[in-house]
Amino acid sequence: MTWLITGGAGYIGSHVVQEMVRQEPVVVLDDLSTGRADRLPQGTPLVVGSVLDRELLDRVLAEHAVSGIVHIAGKKQVAESVRRPLHYYRENVDGLRTLLEAAAAAGVGRFLFSSSAAVYGMPDVDLVTEDTPCRPLSPYGETKLAGEWMVAAAGSAHGMATASLRYFNVAGAASPELGDDGVFNLVPMVFERLTADESPRVFGNDYETPDGTCVRDYIHVEDVATAHVAAARRLVEDATASLVLNIGSGRGVSVSEMVAAIQDITGRHDLSPVVEGRRPGDPARVVASADRIRRELGWVYRHDVRAMVTSAWAGWCLRHPSART
Ligand code: WQD
């Protein structure tokens, strides 16, 4: 059986492709707006195009006899979604709807959806479970929650086994070549500052947390990829599956702790972080309960913070040779 992986040429998508292709044949659909064809394993079929192109989707699903879809393609910058909400609804919601329509018409039996911890907004709990109320604070988070509803409803109506996977804070790389090109999250943003010989910025240290800085659940991208393989296997085994699963570690790490780990691994103790004002919309703490995914799939994370930062730094230095002191 062949899996179609949308967004498979992207940072997270290419890690999922690398794991999935070990199990089953894969075909990738990617518009290369942020993805790179050279992220793909040799010989992986790549179709360049958008999930909004229904004719293209019908053709790819038929030509490759696709029986499962992993939908990762989408826009994922929170701040950009606030500036361009309709662009995010078009790409993330209309794109998903078009893909689901094509999947239903082609009789695709399995659908994995890339969702996000952003659906929770500002959860006021120590550990976020999948039953924690979802109150997204950004159009990005709204599109992911609406996507989960569409996937579940389409799965029920059209006989698809489905799973929506809520990624927490993804970092690291399986190899330097697969490192995150984007500079939109803490780890690459700190790398960028250090490379410019500027102090890392800490957005607020007056939160109700042990050291006053925000706490997040950082998860290695390789662990995210193995979670997709485990979920795909479950959808093959259980044609009636309809799952929503956190992909996190259950381990909270503060901004200060992450910055200290980055300074330690990069050797840049010369540039101490500077505290700036809070970033609007930042919750003090968002840490996953990973009980359900362990119970449902037998999956647990395997990489620690040092592995994430070390592998992310190797990727950064490959793309920014001047970074290595
Ligand atoms: C983490 C913490 C910042 C940069 C977002 C999305 C989420 C997911 C991950 C896609 C925050 C602080 C950051 C810096 C800092 N994306 N920070 N200095 O906001 O937790 O989550 O990305 O699914 O859906 O919402 O991630 O990495 O932007 O920030 O102090 O230079 O680091 O304020 O507290 P976030 P982040």
Residues whose N, C-alpha, C, O or C-beta is under 5 A from the ligand:
A	BS01	WQD	K76 V78 S116 A117 A118 Y167 F168 N169 F184 N185 L186 M189 V190 R201 V202 F203 C214 R216 V255 R279 D282
